[in-house]
Amino acid sequence: MRNPPLPHRWTRTTIAVSALAALGLAISACGSSGGSSGGTPQGLSGTQAAAPANPQYTAEEQAAQSVLRPAAGSFLAGKVNETVLGSTTPANGDINPYAIWPVARTVGTVTAGDVLVDNFNNASNNQGTGTTIVDMHANGSQGVFASLPGTVPGCPGGVGLTTAMVQLKTGWVIVGSLPSTDGKLDTAGAGCLLVLSPSGKLAGTIAGSYLDGPWDATVQDNGDTATLFVSNTLIGVNANSTTAVDRGDVVRLSLAQTATSAPKVTAEAQVAGDLPERPDAAAFVKGPTGLALSPSGTLYIADTVANTINAVPDALTRGASTAAGGAFAQGGQLANPLGLALAPNGDLLAANSANGKLVEITPSGKQVGEYYADDDIGQDPPGNGDLFDVVVDHAGTGVLFVNDGTNTLELLH
């Protein structure tokens, strides 16, 4: 039995998707660098009743958890309101939202200001079987951007959509698949990257020896070319063992595309390797997950198993490497980090899977603040498994994240 929650330190408002009308959110993409967005979109909108903010931690919270109040001047400082923007579950019942992609330009069936969210589980809650991408529209309505078949030629094992999702300036959407036939790791396939048209239609696949369990992605987008980084978390994993193996990696894929021709891989290289990965009954698999690319070309990698965030310099130009990258941040408020995003001030935001926290880290690796992005404060551990992807709005005024425990898209502001 779960313990009752402690008193909240934020104001939390639930908004039905159909009732969104007035809360402006200009949104940017998780981990993408300067060239990856095609303009500042208008965002999801909503209404909420005014409520007093309470940024203070209660004595009970401080006794139950270690806390790190956001430092003055940090990105998280002053953000104490949490708004539920709506359900991410489509009509077919898919659940467990993973990837978030803010739409930057109107193309195909998506409009600037929309937010795409994919699902990893089907309605039976089997992991690695989700086949839908939900489109949260700027006017508050919800639709389905893509509904994919369970099996796709050229994608080993089938379809189970992961956090490896980006949309290119040309409109093409690339989304990772780490599939399972029954929600168990022993039936998992290597998966692939699925290429979708701007209207959500399957246009092809990207697969090869360089992809095995594509788990997350980030991109530098130059228009007719792009550089896509993808983390792999199934390499050498034995479903019958709980022992970690140091074989997870991150690959760099060079892409070429136009508005009418789907992206093709023109070159590939491993930029980080020897990363620990292992099966996990609750999380399906754990390994290198969140990726974020700085303007200087440093690639940040959430090493979930080692509870570390690694930094790989010169990721856009470096040759093949088997190194995991240097430890950028570890311990402290980190607890199995998953999704990563760069804040406008240059700090890194990490979403923790094991304690429900968003953690802010400076470019020097110093942790300067955290926020419980889950309303089950006081659980043991709080918010365990509820967080995955995280993105920052273009205006620098809020943080979007998915809550896997409630199957919702939420905003911290």
ZAKOLMAR-949894 format. One record per residue (C-alpha): residue number from 1; residue in one letter; z negated, x, y negated. Coordinates in steps of 0.2 Angstrom, whole numbers. Each point is the difference from the previous one (the first is absolute). Layout:
N
    k  r     c3     c1     c2
  NUM  a      Z      X      Y
...
***
This chain:
413
    k  r     c3     c1     c2
    1  m      0      0      0
    2  r      4      6    -17
    3  n    -14      2    -13
    4  p      1    -12    -15
    5  p      8      9    -16
    6  l    -10      7    -13
    7  p      2     -6    -18
    8  h     17      5     -7
    9  r      2     11    -15
   10  w     17     -7     -5
   11  t      7    -17     -5
   12  r     11     -6     14
   13  t     13    -14     -3
   14  t     11     -9     13
   15  i     17     -6     -6
   16  a     11    -11     11
   17  v     18      8      0
   18  s      7    -17     -7
   19  a    -12      0    -15
   20  l      4     18     -7
   21  a      6     -2    -18
   22  a     -8     11    -13
   23  l     -7     16      6
   24  g     13     14     -4
   25  l      2     14     13
   26  a     13     14     -3
   27  i      1      9     16
   28  s      5     17      6
   29  a      4      7     17
   30  c    -13      9     11
   31  g      3     19      1
   32  s     17     -1     -9
   33  s      4     13    -13
   34  g      8     -2    -17
   35  g     17     -3      7
   36  s     -4    -13     12
   37  s     -1    -16    -10
   38  g     14     -9     -9
   39  g     -9     -6    -15
   40  t    -17     -9     -5
   41  p      0    -17      9
   42  q     -9    -15     -5
   43  g    -14     -3     12
   44  l     -8    -14     10
   45  s     -9    -12    -11
   46  g    -15    -11      3
   47  t    -14     -9     -9
   48  q    -19      4      2
   49  a    -15     -7     -8
   50  a     -9     12    -12
   51  a    -16      7      9
   52  p    -12     13     -6
   53  a      3     18      7
   54  n    -15      8      9
   55  p      5     19      3
   56  q    -18      5      5
   57  y     -5      4     18
   58  t    -15    -10      6
   59  a    -15     10      7
   60  e      3     -8     17
   61  e     18      7     -1
   62  q     -6     17     -5
   63  a    -12      0     14
   64  a     12     -6     13
   65  q     15     11     -5
   66  s      4     17     -8
   67  v      8     -5    -17
   68  l     11     10    -12
   69  r      1    -10    -17
   70  p     17      3     -8
   71  a     -2     14    -13
   72  a      4     -3    -18
   73  g     19      2     -3
   74  s      4     -2     18
   75  f     14    -13      5
   76  l    -13    -11     10
   77  a    -12      0    -15
   78  g     -3    -18     -6
   79  k     10     -9     14
   80  v    -13    -12      6
   81  n     11    -16      4
   82  e      8     -4     16
   83  t     13    -14      1
   84  v      8     -6     16
   85  l     18     -3     -4
   86  g      4    -10     16
   87  s      3      0     19
   88  t     12     13      7
   89  t      2    -11     16
   90  p     18     -8      1
   91  a      4    -16     10
   92  n      2      9     17
   93  g    -19      5     -1
   94  d      3     19     -1
   95  i    -16      9     -6
   96  n     -8     17     -4
   97  p      9      5    -16
   98  y      4     18     -1
   99  a     13      6    -13
  100  i      1     -5    -18
  101  w     16      3    -10
  102  p      2     -6    -19
  103  v     18     -5     -4
  104  a      6      9    -15
  105  r     17     -8     -3
  106  t      8    -17      4
  107  v     13      3     14
  108  g      4    -11     15
  109  t    -13    -13      3
  110  v    -14      9     -8
  111  t     -5      0    -19
  112  a     -8     13    -11
  113  g    -19     -4      1
  114  d      1     -6     18
  115  v    -11      9     13
  116  l      5      3     18
  117  v    -13      1     13
  118  d      3      2     19
  119  n    -10     -4     15
  120  f     -5     10     15
  121  n     -6    -14     12
  122  n      7    -16      6
  123  a     -9    -17      0
  124  s     -8      5     17
  125  n     -8     15     -9
  126  n      9     12     11
  127  q      2     17    -10
  128  g     17      7     -1
  129  t      9    -17      1
  130  g      1     -6    -18
  131  t     18     -3     -6
  132  t     -1     -7    -17
  133  i      0      6    -18
  134  v     -7    -13    -12
  135  d      6     -1    -18
  136  m    -13     -4    -13
  137  h     10     -7    -15
  138  a     -5      3    -18
  139  n     -1    -19     -3
  140  g    -13     -1     13
  141  s     10     -7     14
  142  q      1      9     17
  143  g     15      2     11
  144  v      6     11     15
  145  f     11     14     -5
  146  a      4      5     18
  147  s     -3     -7     17
  148  l      6     12     13
  149  p      3     -2     19
  150  g    -13      7     12
  151  t     13     13      7
  152  v     13      9    -10
  153  p     14     11      8
  154  g     -4     18     -5
  155  c    -18     -2     -3
  156  p    -10      6     16
  157  g    -13    -12      5
  158  g      4    -15    -12
  159  v     -7     -5    -17
  160  g    -18      1     -6
  161  l      0      3    -19
  162  t    -11     14     -7
  163  t     -5      7    -17
  164  a     16     10     -1
  165  m      9    -11    -12
  166  v     10      4    -16
  167  q     14     -8    -10
  168  l     13     11     -8
  169  k      8     -2    -17
  170  t     16     -5      9
  171  g    -10    -15      7
  172  w      0      6     18
  173  v    -17     -2      9
  174  i     -6     12     13
  175  v    -15     -5     10
  176  g     -8      9     15
  177  s     -3     -8     17
  178  l    -13      6     12
  179  p      2    -13     14
  180  s     -9     -7     15
  181  t      4    -14     12
  182  d    -17     -6      2
  183  g    -11      7    -13
  184  k     -6     15     11
  185  l      4     18     -3
  186  d      6      3     18
  187  t     16    -11     -4
  188  a      3      8    -17
  189  g     18      7     -3
  190  a      5     14    -12
  191  g      6    -12    -12
  192  c     12      3    -15
  193  l      3     -3    -18
  194  l      9    -17     -3
  195  v     13     -1    -14
  196  l      0    -17     -8
  197  s     12     -7    -14
  198  p     -6     -5    -17
  199  s      0    -18      8
  200  g    -11      5     15
  201  k     14      1     13
  202  l     -1     13     13
  203  a     14     13     -4
  204  g     -4     14     12
  205  t    -13     12      7
  206  i     -5     18     -3
  207  a     -7      8     16
  208  g      0     17      8
  209  s    -12     14      7
  210  y     -7      2    -17
  211  l     -8    -18      1
  212  d    -14     -5     12
  213  g    -11    -14     -7
  214  p      5      0    -18
  215  w    -16     -5     -9
  216  d      1      2    -19
  217  a     13      6    -12
  218  t      3      5    -18
  219  v     16      4     -9
  220  q      8      9    -15
  221  d     15    -11     -5
  222  n     15      7    -10
  223  g     11    -15      3
  224  d     15      6     11
  225  t    -12     13      8
  226  a    -18     -1      5
  227  t    -13     10      9
  228  l    -11    -10     12
  229  f    -16      7      8
  230  v     -6     -9     16
  231  s    -16      3      9
  232  n      0      0     19
  233  t    -15     -5     11
  234  l      6     -2     18
  235  i      6     17      4
  236  g     -9      5     17
  237  v    -12    -14     -1
  238  n     -7     -5     17
  239  a     -5    -19      0
  240  n    -12      4     15
  241  s    -10     12    -10
  242  t    -10      0    -15
  243  t      1     19     -3
  244  a      9      5    -16
  245  v     15     11      0
  246  d      6     10    -14
  247  r     18     -5      0
  248  g      2    -12    -14
  249  d     12      5    -14
  250  v      9     -5    -16
  251  v     19      1     -1
  252  r     11      1    -15
  253  l     17    -10      1
  254  s     14      3    -12
  255  l      9    -16     -3
  256  a     17     -5     -7
  257  q      4    -18     -5
  258  t      9    -11    -12
  259  a     -2    -18     -5
  260  t     12     -5     14
  261  s     -3     13     13
  262  a    -16      1      9
  263  p    -11     16     -1
  264  k      5     14     13
  265  v    -10     15      4
  266  t      9     16     -6
  267  a    -14     12      4
  268  e    -17      1      8
  269  a    -15     12      1
  270  q    -18      0      4
  271  v    -11      4    -15
  272  a    -17     -2      9
  273  g     -6      0     18
  274  d    -15      3     11
  275  l     -8    -15     -7
  276  p    -13     -9     12
  277  e      5    -17      7
  278  r     -9    -10     14
  279  p      0    -18      8
  280  d    -12    -12     -8
  281  a     -4    -17      8
  282  a     -3     -8    -17
  283  a     13      8    -10
  284  f     13      3     13
  285  v      3     18     -4
  286  k     -7     12    -13
  287  g      9     15     -8
  288  p      8      6    -16
  289  t      2    -16    -10
  290  g      1     -2    -19
  291  l     12     11    -10
  292  a      2      3    -19
  293  l     12     11     -9
  294  s     -6      8    -17
  295  p     13      3    -14
  296  s     -2     19      4
  297  g      6     -3     18
  298  t    -17      2      8
  299  l     -1    -12     15
  300  y    -17     -8      4
  301  i     -4     -5     18
  302  a    -14    -11      6
  303  d     -6      9     16
  304  t    -10    -15      6
  305  v     -7      8     16
  306  a     -7     15     -9
  307  n     -6    -10    -15
  308  t     10     11    -11
  309  i     14     -1    -13
  310  n     12     15      1
  311  a     11      6    -13
  312  v     17      8      4
  313  p      8      9    -16
  314  d     18      1     -3
  315  a      3    -14     13
  316  l     17     -4     -8
  317  t      7     17      3
  318  r    -10      9     13
  319  g      7      5     17
  320  a     -6     -6     17
  321  s    -18      2      2
  322  t    -13     -3     14
  323  a    -15      2    -12
  324  a    -10    -16     -3
  325  g     -1      4    -19
  326  g    -16      6     -9
  327  a    -15    -11      0
  328  f      0     -8    -17
  329  a    -15    -11      2
  330  q    -12     -4     14
  331  g    -17     -8      4
  332  g     -9     -8    -15
  333  q      5    -18     -2
  334  l     15      2     12
  335  a     -1    -10     16
  336  n     16      0     10
  337  p     12     -1    -15
  338  l     16    -10      3
  339  g     11     -5    -15
  340  l      2     12    -15
  341  a      6     -3    -18
  342  l      2     10    -16
  343  a     -9     -7    -15
  344  p      8      1    -17
  345  n    -13     14     -5
  346  g      6     11     14
  347  d    -15     -4     11
  348  l      2     -5     18
  349  l     -6    -17      8
  350  a     -4     -1     18
  351  a     -4    -16     10
  352  n    -13      3     13
  353  s      1     -9     17
  354  a    -18      3      5
  355  n    -10     -6    -15
  356  g     11    -11    -10
  357  k      0     12    -15
  358  l     14      5    -12
  359  v     -4     18     -5
  360  e      7      9    -16
  361  i      3     19      1
  362  t      5     12    -14
  363  p     15     13      2
  364  s    -13     13      3
  365  g     -7    -10     15
  366  k    -16     -6     -8
  367  q     -5    -18      5
  368  v     -4     -9    -16
  369  g     -3    -18      5
  370  e      1    -14     13
  371  y      1    -18      1
  372  y     -4    -12     15
  373  a     17     -9      2
  374  d     -8    -13     11
  375  d    -12    -14     -2
  376  d    -10      4     15
  377  i    -12     12     -9
  378  g    -14      5     12
  379  q      9     -1     16
  380  d     -2     14     12
  381  p     12      7     -4
  382  p      6    -11    -15
  383  g     18     -5      1
  384  n      4      9     16
  385  g     18      0      3
  386  d      4    -12    -14
  387  l     10     12    -12
  388  f     16      8      3
  389  d     13      2    -14
  390  v     -4      2    -19
  391  v     12      0    -15
  392  v     -3      2    -19
  393  d      8    -11    -13
  394  h     13      7    -13
  395  a    -11     -4    -15
  396  g    -15      9      8
  397  t    -11    -15     -1
  398  g     -4     -4     19
  399  v      1      4     18
  400  l      9    -10     13
  401  f     -6      1     18
  402  v      1    -10     16
  403  n    -15     -7      9
  404  d      3      0     19
  405  g    -16    -10      3
  406  t      6    -15    -10
  407  n     19      3      0
  408  t      2      0    -19
  409  l      7     10    -14
  410  e    -14      4    -13
  411  l     -1      8    -17
  412  l    -14     11     -7
  413  h      0     -1    -19
***
